[in-house]
Amino acid sequence: MDRADFQGLVAASRSYRRFSGDWLGAGELKALVDAARLAPCGNNMQTVRFKVVSGREACEAVLDHLRWAALLRDWDGPVGDEQPRGYVVACLPDSLSSNPVRLIDVGIAAQTMALAACARGLGCCMLRSFDDGLAGELGLPEGLVPALVLAVGARGERVRLEGADTDHGLAYWREPDGTHCVPKLGLEDLLA
Protein backbone atom coordinates (compact mmCIF):
# COMPACT_ATOMS: atom_id res chain seq x y z
CA MET A 1 0.00 0.00 0.00
CA ASP A 2 1.47 3.36 -0.94
CA ARG A 3 1.05 6.64 0.93
CA ALA A 4 -1.88 7.83 -1.23
CA ASP A 5 -3.71 4.54 -0.71
CA PHE A 6 -3.26 4.84 3.04
CA GLN A 7 -4.45 8.47 3.08
CA GLY A 8 -7.51 7.37 1.10
CA LEU A 9 -8.22 4.56 3.56
CA VAL A 10 -8.02 6.95 6.52
CA ALA A 11 -10.24 9.51 4.75
CA ALA A 12 -12.84 6.83 4.00
CA SER A 13 -12.78 5.51 7.57
CA ARG A 14 -15.41 7.89 8.93
CA SER A 15 -18.07 7.56 11.61
CA TYR A 16 -21.01 5.99 9.81
CA ARG A 17 -24.21 6.04 11.82
CA ARG A 18 -26.61 4.48 9.33
CA PHE A 19 -26.03 1.03 7.91
CA SER A 20 -27.42 -1.31 5.27
CA GLY A 21 -26.93 -4.78 3.87
CA ASP A 22 -26.70 -8.19 5.45
CA TRP A 23 -26.13 -8.97 9.12
CA LEU A 24 -22.46 -9.62 9.79
CA GLY A 25 -21.40 -13.02 10.99
CA ALA A 26 -19.23 -13.61 14.03
CA GLY A 27 -16.33 -14.59 11.74
CA GLU A 28 -16.38 -11.23 9.95
CA LEU A 29 -16.32 -9.39 13.29
CA LYS A 30 -13.60 -11.65 14.70
CA ALA A 31 -11.45 -10.72 11.68
CA LEU A 32 -11.55 -7.11 12.93
CA VAL A 33 -10.47 -8.25 16.39
CA ASP A 34 -7.68 -10.27 14.78
CA ALA A 35 -6.34 -7.05 13.25
CA ALA A 36 -6.62 -5.22 16.59
CA ARG A 37 -4.70 -7.89 18.48
CA LEU A 38 -1.64 -7.08 16.35
CA ALA A 39 -1.72 -3.37 17.20
CA PRO A 40 0.65 -1.87 19.76
CA CYS A 41 -0.47 -1.33 23.34
CA GLY A 42 1.03 0.20 26.47
CA ASN A 43 3.65 -2.02 28.16
CA ASN A 44 2.46 -4.81 25.83
CA MET A 45 -0.02 -5.68 28.59
CA GLN A 46 -2.80 -6.71 26.16
CA THR A 47 -5.57 -6.07 28.71
CA VAL A 48 -8.32 -5.22 26.21
CA ARG A 49 -10.85 -8.00 25.66
CA PHE A 50 -13.48 -8.08 22.92
CA LYS A 51 -17.11 -9.17 22.81
CA VAL A 52 -18.44 -9.86 19.32
CA VAL A 53 -22.18 -9.35 18.81
CA SER A 54 -23.79 -10.75 15.68
CA GLY A 55 -27.30 -11.58 14.57
CA ARG A 56 -30.37 -9.36 14.38
CA GLU A 57 -31.82 -10.11 17.81
CA ALA A 58 -28.54 -9.63 19.70
CA CYS A 59 -27.74 -6.44 17.76
CA GLU A 60 -31.16 -4.95 18.46
CA ALA A 61 -30.69 -5.65 22.17
CA VAL A 62 -27.33 -3.82 22.18
CA LEU A 63 -28.77 -0.90 20.21
CA ASP A 64 -31.22 -0.20 23.06
CA HIS A 65 -28.27 0.65 25.35
CA LEU A 66 -26.47 3.10 23.02
CA ARG A 67 -26.65 6.88 22.63
CA TRP A 68 -25.84 8.35 19.21
CA ALA A 69 -24.54 11.62 17.74
CA ALA A 70 -24.89 14.23 20.47
CA LEU A 71 -24.60 17.07 17.93
CA LEU A 72 -27.63 15.80 15.99
CA ARG A 73 -30.16 16.80 18.64
CA ASP A 74 -33.21 15.81 16.60
CA TRP A 75 -31.92 12.29 15.85
CA ASP A 76 -32.00 9.42 18.36
CA GLY A 77 -29.93 7.00 16.33
CA PRO A 78 -30.44 4.43 13.61
CA VAL A 79 -33.76 2.61 13.45
CA GLY A 80 -35.14 -0.27 11.42
CA ASP A 81 -33.04 -1.14 8.40
CA GLU A 82 -30.43 1.52 9.27
CA GLN A 83 -29.20 -0.12 12.48
CA PRO A 84 -25.69 -1.63 12.76
CA ARG A 85 -25.21 -5.12 11.38
CA GLY A 86 -22.81 -6.18 14.13
CA TYR A 87 -20.78 -4.90 17.06
CA VAL A 88 -17.38 -5.38 18.59
CA VAL A 89 -17.27 -4.20 22.20
CA ALA A 90 -13.84 -3.42 23.62
CA CYS A 91 -13.78 -4.27 27.32
CA LEU A 92 -11.39 -3.72 30.21
CA PRO A 93 -11.07 -5.15 33.69
CA ASP A 94 -13.12 -2.89 35.94
CA SER A 95 -10.02 -2.08 37.99
CA LEU A 96 -8.35 -0.63 34.86
CA SER A 97 -11.37 1.02 33.24
CA SER A 98 -10.25 4.55 34.09
CA ASN A 99 -6.52 3.97 33.63
CA PRO A 100 -5.39 6.47 30.94
CA VAL A 101 -2.91 4.07 29.31
CA ARG A 102 -5.51 1.31 29.07
CA LEU A 103 -8.02 3.75 27.55
CA ILE A 104 -5.40 4.68 24.96
CA ASP A 105 -5.03 0.95 24.25
CA VAL A 106 -8.79 0.78 23.64
CA GLY A 107 -8.54 3.71 21.23
CA ILE A 108 -5.67 2.14 19.32
CA ALA A 109 -7.59 -1.14 19.05
CA ALA A 110 -10.76 0.64 17.92
CA GLN A 111 -8.97 2.68 15.26
CA THR A 112 -7.23 -0.45 14.00
CA MET A 113 -10.57 -2.26 13.73
CA ALA A 114 -12.16 0.76 12.00
CA LEU A 115 -9.38 0.80 9.39
CA ALA A 116 -9.68 -2.98 8.94
CA ALA A 117 -13.44 -2.61 8.46
CA CYS A 118 -12.96 0.20 5.95
CA ALA A 119 -10.48 -1.95 4.00
CA ARG A 120 -13.30 -4.53 3.77
CA GLY A 121 -15.77 -1.91 2.49
CA LEU A 122 -17.60 -1.58 5.82
CA GLY A 123 -18.42 1.46 7.92
CA CYS A 124 -18.06 1.88 11.68
CA CYS A 125 -19.01 4.18 14.49
CA MET A 126 -17.15 4.28 17.80
CA LEU A 127 -19.51 4.83 20.72
CA ARG A 128 -18.51 5.66 24.27
CA SER A 129 -22.02 6.70 25.26
CA PHE A 130 -23.96 3.73 26.60
CA ASP A 131 -25.98 2.93 29.69
CA ASP A 132 -24.99 0.78 32.65
CA GLY A 133 -27.16 -2.10 31.43
CA LEU A 134 -24.88 -2.87 28.49
CA ALA A 135 -22.51 -5.11 30.47
CA GLY A 136 -25.41 -7.27 31.63
CA GLU A 137 -26.89 -7.40 28.12
CA LEU A 138 -23.54 -8.65 26.82
CA GLY A 139 -23.23 -11.26 29.56
CA LEU A 140 -19.69 -10.14 30.37
CA PRO A 141 -17.74 -12.07 32.97
CA GLU A 142 -17.57 -10.61 36.48
CA GLY A 143 -15.04 -7.77 36.65
CA LEU A 144 -15.05 -6.97 32.91
CA VAL A 145 -16.75 -3.76 31.73
CA PRO A 146 -17.44 -2.23 28.31
CA ALA A 147 -15.02 0.57 27.42
CA LEU A 148 -16.08 1.33 23.82
CA VAL A 149 -18.58 -0.04 21.31
CA LEU A 150 -17.72 -0.32 17.62
CA ALA A 151 -20.90 -0.46 15.53
CA VAL A 152 -20.23 -2.09 12.15
CA GLY A 153 -22.04 -2.68 8.87
CA ALA A 154 -22.24 -1.84 5.22
CA ARG A 155 -22.32 1.94 4.84
CA GLY A 156 -25.89 3.17 4.73
CA GLU A 157 -25.16 6.87 4.35
CA ARG A 158 -22.90 9.21 2.46
CA VAL A 159 -20.25 10.98 4.54
CA ARG A 160 -18.40 13.97 3.12
CA LEU A 161 -15.37 15.71 4.58
CA GLU A 162 -15.53 19.51 4.60
CA GLY A 163 -13.16 22.31 5.50
CA ALA A 164 -13.59 23.81 8.94
CA ASP A 165 -14.28 27.25 7.46
CA THR A 166 -18.07 26.79 7.16
CA ASP A 167 -20.76 28.38 9.33
CA HIS A 168 -20.85 25.09 11.29
CA GLY A 169 -17.33 25.44 12.69
CA LEU A 170 -16.19 22.01 13.84
CA ALA A 171 -19.72 20.67 14.44
CA TYR A 172 -20.80 17.93 12.03
CA TRP A 173 -24.20 18.26 10.35
CA ARG A 174 -26.55 16.61 7.89
CA GLU A 175 -27.57 18.08 4.57
CA PRO A 176 -31.26 17.90 3.53
CA ASP A 177 -30.41 14.93 1.26
CA GLY A 178 -29.06 13.05 4.33
CA THR A 179 -25.35 13.50 3.55
CA HIS A 180 -23.41 13.58 6.80
CA CYS A 181 -20.83 16.41 6.65
CA VAL A 182 -17.71 16.33 8.81
CA PRO A 183 -15.52 19.45 9.04
CA LYS A 184 -11.78 18.92 9.34
CA LEU A 185 -9.05 21.41 10.12
CA GLY A 186 -6.25 21.78 7.60
CA LEU A 187 -2.76 20.44 8.23
CA GLU A 188 -1.29 23.87 8.93
CA ASP A 189 -4.00 24.50 11.55
CA LEU A 190 -2.78 21.49 13.53
CA LEU A 191 0.94 22.12 13.54
CA ALA A 192 2.33 23.79 16.67
PAZAFI-840937 format. One record per atom (N, C-alpha, C, O): y, x, z; residue in one letter. Coordinates in steps of 0.1 Angstrom, whole numbers, padded with zeros to 4 digits, always signed. Each point is the difference from the previous one (the first is absolute). Layout:
<recs>
YXZA/...
</recs>
This chain:
<recs>
-0012+0009+0000M/+0012-0009+0000M/+0012+0009+0000M/+0001+0009+0008M/+0008-0011-0017D/+0013+0008+0000D/+0010-0007+0008D/-0001-0011+0006D/+0013+0018-0004R/+0010-0004+0008R/+0006-0014-0004R/+0002-0009+0009R/-0001+0006-0022A/+0005-0013-0004A/-0010-0011+0003A/+0004-0011+0004A/-0017+0014-0006D/-0010-0010+0004D/+0001-0003+0015D/-0001-0012+0004D/+0003+0022+0004F/+0000-0003+0014F/+0013-0008+0004F/-0001-0009+0008F/+0012+0013-0014Q/+0013-0007+0003Q/-0002-0015-0004Q/+0004-0009+0007Q/-0011+0007-0018G/-0002-0014-0005G/-0009-0008+0010G/+0002-0012+0002G/-0012+0019+0003L/-0009-0006+0010L/+0007-0004+0012L/-0001-0011+0005L/+0010+0020+0000V/+0007-0003+0012V/+0010-0012-0003V/+0002-0009+0009V/+0005+0009-0020A/+0009-0010-0004A/-0007-0014-0001A/+0006-0010+0004A/-0018+0010-0008A/-0008-0012-0002A/-0006-0005+0013A/-0004-0012+0001A/+0003+0021+0009S/-0006-0004+0013S/+0011-0006+0009S/+0005+0006+0009S/-0002-0018-0012R/+0010-0008+0007R/-0007-0009+0011R/-0012-0001+0001R/+0021-0006+0006S/-0005-0011+0009S/-0001-0012-0008S/+0010-0006-0004S/-0023+0002+0001Y/-0002-0013-0007Y/-0004-0010+0011Y/-0008+0002+0008Y/+0015-0014-0009R/-0003-0010+0010R/-0006-0013-0005R/-0003-0009+0007R/+0001+0009-0020R/-0007-0011-0007R/-0011+0006-0008R/+0002+0010-0007R/-0014-0016+0007F/-0012+0006-0006F/-0006-0010-0009F/+0003-0012+0000F/-0013+0016-0008S/-0007-0008-0009S/-0014+0006-0002S/-0003+0010+0005S/-0005-0017-0014G/-0013+0006-0003G/-0011-0004+0009G/+0001-0008+0009G/-0012+0016-0010D/-0012-0002+0008D/+0001+0006+0014D/+0009+0008+0002D/-0017-0014+0007W/-0001+0006+0013W/-0006+0013-0001W/-0010+0002-0007W/+0015+0008+0015L/-0005+0013+0000L/-0013+0001+0009L/+0000-0006+0010L/-0009+0014-0015G/-0012+0002+0008G/+0002+0011+0010G/+0009+0008-0001G/-0018-0008+0011A/+0001+0011+0010A/-0001+0014-0006A/+0007+0009+0005A/-0015-0007-0015G/-0001+0013-0007G/+0013+0005-0006G/+0004+0011+0002G/+0004-0021-0008E/+0013+0004-0005E/+0009+0004+0011E/+0008+0010-0002E/-0008-0016+0013L/+0009+0003+0011L/-0004+0013+0007L/+0008+0008+0004L/-0021-0006-0003K/-0005+0012+0006K/+0003+0012-0008K/+0002+0011+0005K/+0000-0013-0019A/+0004+0012-0008A/+0014+0004+0003A/+0003+0012-0001A/+0005-0021+0006L/+0014+0004+0004L/-0001+0008+0013L/+0007+0009+0002L/-0016-0014+0007V/-0002+0007+0013V/-0005+0014-0003V/+0003+0010+0007V/-0012-0009-0017D/-0006+0013-0003D/+0011+0010-0005D/-0001+0012+0003D/+0011-0017-0010A/+0011+0009-0004A/+0008+0004+0013A/+0004+0011+0001A/-0001-0021+0008A/+0008+0003+0012A/-0007+0010+0009A/+0007+0008+0007A/-0020-0008-0006R/-0007+0009+0009R/+0002+0015-0004R/-0002+0009+0008R/+0006-0007-0021L/+0002+0014-0005L/+0014+0005+0003L/+0003+0011-0002L/+0006-0021+0006A/+0014+0004+0002A/+0002+0008+0013A/-0008-0001+0009A/+0019+0009-0009P/+0002+0007+0013P/+0004-0009+0011P/+0004-0011-0002P/-0006+0016+0014C/+0004-0007+0012C/+0003+0010+0011C/-0005+0012+0000C/+0013-0016+0010G/+0004+0009+0011G/-0012+0006+0007G/-0008-0007+0005G/+0008+0020-0003N/-0010+0007+0008N/-0014-0002-0006N/-0010+0003+0007N/+0009-0009-0019N/-0013-0003-0006N/-0009-0009+0010N/-0012+0001+0000N/+0019-0009+0008M/-0007-0008+0010M/-0008-0012-0006M/-0010-0004+0006M/+0015-0001-0017Q/-0007-0011-0007Q/-0003-0012+0009Q/-0011-0005+0001Q/+0022+0000+0006T/-0002-0011+0009T/+0002-0013-0006T/-0003-0010+0006T/+0008+0009-0018V/+0002-0013-0007V/-0014-0006-0004V/-0008+0007-0006V/+0006-0019+0009R/-0012-0007-0004R/+0004-0012-0009R/+0012-0004+0000R/-0020-0001-0009F/+0003-0010-0010F/-0009-0012+0001F/-0012+0002+0001F/+0018-0013-0002K/-0008-0013-0001K/+0003-0006-0014K/+0011-0002-0003K/-0021+0000-0004V/+0000-0005-0014V/-0002-0015+0001V/-0009-0005+0007V/+0018-0003-0013V/-0001-0015+0000V/-0001-0005-0014V/+0009+0002-0008V/-0021-0008+0004S/-0001-0005-0013S/-0006-0014+0000S/-0005-0005+0011S/+0007-0002-0022G/-0005-0014+0000G/+0011-0010+0003G/+0008+0003+0009G/-0007-0014-0016R/+0010-0010+0002R/+0002-0004+0014R/+0012+0000+0005R/-0022-0004+0002E/+0001-0006+0013E/+0005+0010+0010E/+0009-0003+0008E/-0014+0015-0008A/+0005+0011+0009A/+0014+0003-0003A/+0008+0003+0009A/-0004-0002-0022C/+0014+0004-0003C/+0009-0011+0004C/+0011+0003+0004C/-0014-0016-0006E/+0009-0011+0005E/+0002+0001+0015E/+0011-0003+0004E/-0022+0006+0003A/+0001+0001+0015A/+0010+0011+0004A/+0008-0001+0009A/-0008+0013-0016V/+0009+0011+0003V/+0014-0004-0004V/+0009+0003+0007V/-0007-0010-0018L/+0013-0004-0005L/+0008-0008+0011L/+0012+0002+0001L/-0019-0010+0006D/+0006-0008+0011D/+0007+0008+0011D/+0008-0005+0007D/-0012+0018-0006H/+0005+0008+0010H/+0012+0009-0004H/+0006+0008+0008H/-0003-0008-0021L/+0010+0009-0006L/+0014-0006-0001L/+0001-0012-0002L/+0009+0020+0002R/+0014-0004-0003R/+0005+0009-0011R/-0002+0012-0001R/+0008-0019-0009W/+0003+0007-0013W/+0015+0000-0002W/+0008-0009+0004W/-0003+0020-0010A/+0013+0002-0007A/+0012-0006+0008A/+0005-0011-0003A/-0001+0018+0014A/+0010-0005+0009A/+0013-0002-0008A/+0008-0009+0004A/-0005+0016-0014L/+0013-0002-0008L/+0000-0012-0009L/+0010-0005-0004L/-0022-0001+0002L/-0001-0012-0008L/-0001-0012+0010L/-0011-0005+0002L/+0022+0001+0003R/+0000-0010+0011R/-0005-0013-0003R/-0005-0008+0009R/+0005+0004-0022D/-0005-0013-0004D/-0014+0000-0005D/-0005-0009-0007D/-0002+0020+0010W/-0014+0002-0006W/-0009+0004+0012W/+0002+0010+0007W/-0013-0018-0005D/-0009+0003+0012D/-0012+0008-0004D/-0009+0003+0008D/+0008+0002-0020G/-0011+0008-0005G/-0008-0007-0011G/+0003-0012-0003G/-0013+0019-0002P/-0008-0005-0011P/-0008-0012+0005P/-0006+0000+0011P/+0004-0010-0020V/-0008-0012+0003V/-0009-0002-0012V/+0002+0005-0011V/-0013-0012+0013G/-0009-0004-0011G/-0005+0011-0008G/-0005+0010+0006G/+0007-0011-0019D/-0005+0011-0009D/+0007+0013+0000D/-0003+0009-0007D/+0014-0009+0015E/+0008+0013+0001E/-0004+0009+0011E/+0006+0010+0002E/-0015-0015+0007Q/-0003+0008+0012Q/-0008+0013-0004Q/-0006+0000-0010Q/+0006+0010+0019P/-0007+0012-0002P/-0015-0003-0003P/-0006-0009+0005P/+0000+0018-0013R/-0014-0001-0003R/-0009+0009+0008R/-0012+0000-0002R/+0018+0007+0012G/-0008+0008+0009G/+0010+0007+0009G/+0012+0001-0003G/-0017+0005+0014Y/+0008+0007+0010Y/-0007+0013+0004Y/-0013+0000+0001Y/+0020+0010+0002V/-0005+0011+0008V/+0010+0001+0012V/+0012+0002-0002V/-0018-0003+0014V/+0008+0001+0012V/-0002+0014+0006V/-0012+0004+0004V/+0022+0004-0003A/+0000+0013+0007A/+0001-0003+0015A/+0009-0007+0005A/-0018+0013+0003C/-0001-0003+0014C/+0001+0013+0008C/-0004+0011-0005C/+0008-0011+0017L/+0001+0011+0009L/-0006-0004+0014L/+0000-0011+0003L/-0005+0021+0004P/-0004-0003+0014P/+0013-0005+0007P/+0011+0006-0002P/-0012-0016+0010D/+0011-0005+0007D/+0008+0010+0008D/+0012+0000+0000D/-0019+0010+0005S/+0007+0011+0008S/+0009+0009-0009S/+0009+0007+0005S/-0011-0008-0018L/+0008+0009-0009L/+0009-0009-0009L/+0006+0006-0009L/-0006-0019+0011S/+0007-0009-0010S/+0015+0002+0000S/+0007-0005-0010S/-0001+0012+0020S/+0015+0002-0001S/+0002+0015-0001S/+0012+0005+0001S/-0022+0003-0003N/+0002+0015-0002N/+0006+0003-0013N/-0006-0004-0011N/+0018+0010+0010P/+0007+0002-0013P/-0009+0007-0010P/+0001-0003-0012P/-0008+0013+0016V/-0008+0008-0010V/-0011-0009-0006V/-0003+0000-0012V/-0003-0008+0021R/-0011-0009-0005R/+0006-0011-0009R/-0007-0004-0010R/+0019+0000+0012L/+0006-0010-0009L/+0004+0006-0013L/-0001-0007-0010L/+0005+0020+0010I/+0002+0007-0012I/-0013+0001-0008I/-0001-0002-0012I/-0010+0004+0019D/-0013+0001-0006D/-0004-0014-0007D/-0005+0000-0012D/+0009-0011+0018V/-0002-0013-0006V/+0008-0001-0012V/-0005-0005-0010V/+0018+0009+0010G/+0008+0000-0012G/-0005+0008-0011G/+0000-0004-0012G/-0005+0016+0015I/-0006+0008-0011I/-0012-0006-0006I/-0001-0001-0012I/-0007-0005+0020A/-0012-0007-0005A/+0003-0012-0008A/-0005-0002-0011A/+0015-0006+0016A/+0004-0012-0008A/+0006+0004-0013A/-0002-0006-0010A/+0011+0016+0009Q/+0006+0004-0012Q/-0011+0005-0010Q/+0001-0002-0012Q/-0011+0010+0017T/-0010+0005-0008T/-0008-0012-0006T/-0004+0000-0012T/+0001-0010+0020M/-0008-0012-0005M/+0009-0007-0010M/-0006-0005-0010M/+0019+0004+0012A/+0009-0008-0009A/+0000+0007-0014A/-0001-0006-0010A/+0001+0020+0011L/+0000+0007-0013L/-0014-0001-0007L/+0000-0002-0012L/-0010+0002+0020A/-0014-0002-0006A/-0001-0014-0006A/-0006-0001-0010A/+0011-0009+0017A/+0000-0013-0005A/+0008-0001-0013A/-0005-0006-0010A/+0017+0012+0010C/+0008-0001-0012C/-0007+0007-0012C/+0000-0005-0011C/-0007+0016+0014A/-0007+0007-0011A/-0012-0009-0006A/-0004+0003-0011A/+0000-0013+0019R/-0010-0009-0004R/+0006-0013-0006R/-0007-0009-0003R/+0020+0009+0002G/+0007-0012-0006G/+0002-0011+0010G/+0003-0011-0004G/-0004+0014+0017L/+0002-0010+0010L/+0014+0002+0007L/+0006+0010-0001L/-0002-0021+0007G/+0013+0001+0008G/-0004-0001+0015G/-0010-0005+0004G/+0020+0009+0004C/-0002+0000+0015C/+0013-0003+0007C/+0011+0000-0006C/-0013-0004+0018C/+0012-0002+0009C/-0004+0005+0014C/-0011-0005+0005C/+0018+0014+0001M/-0002+0004+0013M/+0007-0009+0010M/+0012-0002-0002M/-0019-0003+0011L/+0005-0009+0010L/-0002+0005+0014L/-0011+0003+0004L/+0022-0002+0004R/+0000+0004+0014R/+0003-0012+0008R/-0001+0001+0013R/+0004-0012-0019S/+0004-0012+0008S/-0012-0010+0000S/-0003-0007-0010S/-0003+0007+0021F/-0012-0010+0002F/+0000-0004+0015F/+0005+0007+0008F/-0012-0018-0006D/-0001-0005+0014D/-0011+0007+0008D/-0009+0007-0006D/+0009-0010+0019D/-0010+0006+0009D/-0014-0005-0003D/-0010+0006+0004D/+0008-0017-0011G/-0013-0006-0003G/-0008+0007-0011G/-0011-0002-0002G/+0018+0012-0005L/-0007+0006-0011L/-0012+0008+0004L/-0010+0000-0006L/+0011+0008+0017A/-0011+0008+0005A/-0012-0009+0002A/-0012+0004-0004A/+0014-0015+0011G/-0012-0009+0002G/-0005-0006-0013G/-0013-0001-0001G/+0021-0002-0008E/-0004-0006-0013E/-0009+0010-0007E/-0009-0003-0007E/+0013+0016+0008L/-0008+0011-0007L/-0012+0003+0007L/-0009+0007-0005L/+0007-0011+0018G/-0012+0004+0008G/+0000+0015+0002G/-0011+0006+0000G/+0022+0000+0003L/+0001+0014+0003L/-0007+0004+0013L/+0000-0008+0009L/-0006+0019-0009P/-0007+0005+0013P/+0011+0001+0011P/+0012+0002-0003P/-0017-0003+0015E/+0009+0001+0012E/+0007+0014-0001E/-0006+0010-0003E/+0019-0011+0005G/+0008+0013+0001G/+0006+0004-0014G/+0008+0009+0000G/-0011-0017-0011L/+0005+0003-0013L/+0010-0011-0004L/-0003-0011+0001L/+0015+0015-0005V/+0010-0010-0004V/+0005+0003-0014V/+0000+0011-0005V/+0005-0022-0002P/+0006+0002-0013P/+0013+0007+0001P/+0008-0002+0009P/-0006+0011-0018A/+0013+0008-0001A/+0008-0004-0012A/+0012+0000+0000A/-0019-0003-0011L/+0006-0004-0013L/-0010-0007-0009L/-0012+0003+0000L/+0017-0013-0007V/-0008-0008-0009V/+0004+0003-0014V/+0012+0000-0003V/-0022+0004-0006L/+0003+0002-0014L/-0006-0012-0007L/-0012-0002-0001L/+0021-0007-0004A/-0005-0011-0009A/-0001+0005-0014A/+0008+0008-0005A/-0019-0012-0001V/-0004+0006-0013V/-0004-0011-0010V/-0005-0011+0004V/+0008+0013-0017G/-0005-0009-0010G/+0006+0003-0014G/+0009+0009+0000G/-0013-0016-0010A/+0007+0002-0013A/+0014-0005+0002A/+0003-0010+0007A/+0006+0017-0014R/+0014-0003+0001R/+0003-0014-0005R/-0003-0003-0012R/+0009-0005+0020G/+0004-0014-0004G/+0015-0002-0001G/+0004-0012-0001G/+0003+0023+0000E/+0015-0002-0001E/+0005+0013-0007E/-0007+0010-0001E/+0019-0011-0005R/+0006+0011-0006R/+0010+0006+0010R/+0007-0007+0006R/-0008+0020-0005V/+0009+0007+0009V/+0008+0010-0008V/-0006+0008-0008V/+0019-0008+0010R/+0009+0009-0008R/+0008+0008+0010R/+0006-0005+0009R/-0005+0018-0012L/+0008+0009+0008L/+0014-0001-0006L/+0002+0000-0012L/+0008+0001+0021E/+0014-0001-0003E/+0007+0011+0007E/-0005+0006+0009E/+0017-0003-0014G/+0009+0009+0007G/+0005-0006+0012G/+0000-0013+0002G/+0005+0021+0008A/+0005-0006+0012A/+0015-0004+0000A/+0006-0002+0010A/-0001+0002-0023D/+0014-0003-0001D/+0003-0014-0004D/+0010-0004-0006D/-0019-0005+0009T/+0002-0015-0002T/+0007-0006+0012T/+0002+0006+0010T/+0001-0019-0012D/+0006-0008+0011D/-0010-0001+0012D/+0004-0004+0011D/-0017+0006-0013H/-0010-0001+0010H/-0001+0012+0009H/-0007-0001+0010H/+0013+0012-0013G/-0002+0012+0008G/-0014+0004-0001G/-0006+0002-0010G/+0000+0001+0022L/-0014+0004+0000L/-0010-0011+0003L/-0012+0002+0001L/+0017-0015+0000A/-0008-0011+0002A/-0007-0004-0013A/+0006-0002-0010A/-0020+0000+0011Y/-0007-0005-0012Y/+0003-0015-0001Y/+0004-0007+0009Y/-0006+0002-0022W/+0003-0014-0003W/-0009-0005-0011W/-0007+0008-0006W/+0007-0021+0004R/-0008-0006-0011R/+0010-0006-0010R/+0009-0007+0004R/-0012+0010-0016E/+0008-0007-0011E/-0005-0014-0002E/-0011-0003+0005E/+0018-0006-0012P/-0004-0014-0002P/-0014-0001-0007P/-0007-0009+0002P/+0004+0019-0010D/-0013+0000-0007D/-0011+0005+0008D/-0012+0001-0004D/+0015+0003+0017G/-0010+0004+0009G/-0002+0015+0001G/-0008+0005+0008G/+0015+0003-0017T/-0001+0014+0000T/+0005+0006+0014T/+0011-0004+0004T/-0019+0012+0002H/+0004+0006+0013H/+0007+0013-0003H/-0006+0009-0006H/+0019-0008+0010C/+0008+0012-0002C/+0001+0008+0012C/+0003-0004+0011C/-0005+0017-0013V/+0000+0010+0011V/+0011+0011-0003V/-0003+0008-0009V/+0014-0008+0017P/+0010+0011-0003P/-0005+0013+0006P/-0006+0001+0011P/+0009+0010-0018K/-0004+0013+0004K/+0012+0009-0001K/+0007+0000-0010K/-0004+0008+0020L/+0010+0010-0001L/-0004+0011-0010L/-0011+0002-0003L/+0021+0005-0003G/-0002+0011-0009G/-0004+0012+0007G/+0002+0001+0013G/-0007+0009-0020L/-0005+0012+0006L/+0012+0007+0008L/-0002+0005+0011L/+0013-0004-0018E/+0012+0007+0006E/+0004-0007+0013E/+0006+0007+0009E/-0008-0020-0008D/+0004-0007+0013D/-0009+0004+0011D/+0004-0002+0012D/-0016+0007-0014L/-0009+0003+0010L/+0000+0015+0005L/-0005+0003+0010L/+0011+0005-0018L/+0000+0014+0003L/+0011+0004+0010L/+0012-0004-0001L/-0016+0011+0012A/+0010+0003+0011A/+0007+0013-0004A/+0009+0005+0008A/
</recs>
